[in-house]
Amino acid sequence: LLRRSPRARIVNVTSGLGSMTRMTDPRDYFTELPANLGYAPSKSALNHITVQYAKHLAPEAILVNAADPGPCATDFTKDFPGVTRTAADGARIVVHLATLEENGPTGGYFNEAGLVPW
Ligand SMILES: NC(=O)c1ccc[n+]([C@@H]2O[C@H](COP(=O)([O-])OP(=O)(O)OC[C@H]3O[C@@H](n4cnc5c(N)ncnc54)[C@H](OP(=O)(O)O)[C@@H]3O)[C@@H](O)[C@H]2O)c1
């Protein structure tokens, strides 16, 4: 169905926790979080899958990007303190990447503020 679409887009919903740069930057609060052996590496893997699919689908002009919604209040975060952004806030970057123009980016990792470091 994507191949039959005139403007196919793939948006992988990742997380800032998948950023190895942020996770190892001593200035980032991520470095103070306890070890996360499953979720964070799964998102790093998803980021790499995004890059490889972007290469694979480039000849067909299918744009593939990873969206970091940032922290938002959902069932997933109901036990996390201080999360004030809503699911609608988190969805904005996903919708943006799902509706990119033809010359839009592919193989990128984005949040609402722009590029996220890998
Ligand atoms: N919330 C955050 O702060 C945050 C931050 C960064 C990234 N993310 C990412 O954003 C995405 C959504 O997270 P969320 O916070 O909205 O989580 P959530 O409230 O737990 O919602 C997860 C959704 O995924 C569905 N789901 C789970 N397993 C599924 C399966 N096997 N097949 C089909 N659907 C399945 C659930 O459906 P049911 O309700 O029917 O079970 C639910 O609608 C996740 O990829 C998460 O890693 C979230």
The ligand as an ORCA input file, in Angstrom:
! r2SCAN-3c Opt
* xyz 0 1
  N       5.010      8.724     26.659
  C       6.255      9.170     26.539
  O       6.727     10.014     27.338
  C       7.122      8.665     25.419
  C       8.387      9.258     25.282
  C       9.200      8.832     24.246
  C       8.747      7.842     23.388
  N       7.518      7.279     23.554
  C       7.091      6.241     22.595
  O       5.814      6.574     22.094
  C       5.107      5.362     21.742
  C       3.750      5.384     22.386
  O       3.947      5.432     23.785
  P       2.793      5.828     24.788
  O       3.408      6.648     25.850
  O       1.608      6.350     24.055
  O       2.487      4.389     25.393
  P       1.147      3.747     25.933
  O       0.286      4.784     26.559
  O       1.590      2.575     26.760
  O       0.424      3.245     24.620
  C       1.003      2.193     23.876
  C       0.055      1.864     22.749
  O       0.631      0.792     22.003
  C      -0.368     -0.199     21.800
  N       0.297     -1.494     21.740
  C       1.091     -2.081     22.665
  N       1.488     -3.293     22.245
  C       0.943     -3.452     21.028
  C       0.988     -4.515     20.081
  N       1.684     -5.619     20.305
  N       0.317     -4.355     18.922
  C      -0.392     -3.229     18.667
  N      -0.466     -2.193     19.544
  C       0.192     -2.310     20.699
  C      -1.283     -0.082     22.992
  O      -2.541     -0.558     22.633
  P      -3.603     -1.061     23.747
  O      -3.972      0.134     24.557
  O      -4.722     -1.586     22.897
  O      -2.894     -2.097     24.544
  C      -1.312      1.419     23.218
  O      -2.288      2.060     22.412
  C       5.994      4.194     22.203
  O       6.733      3.735     21.098
  C       6.939      4.861     23.213
  O       8.175      4.186     23.264
  C       6.693      7.685     24.551
*
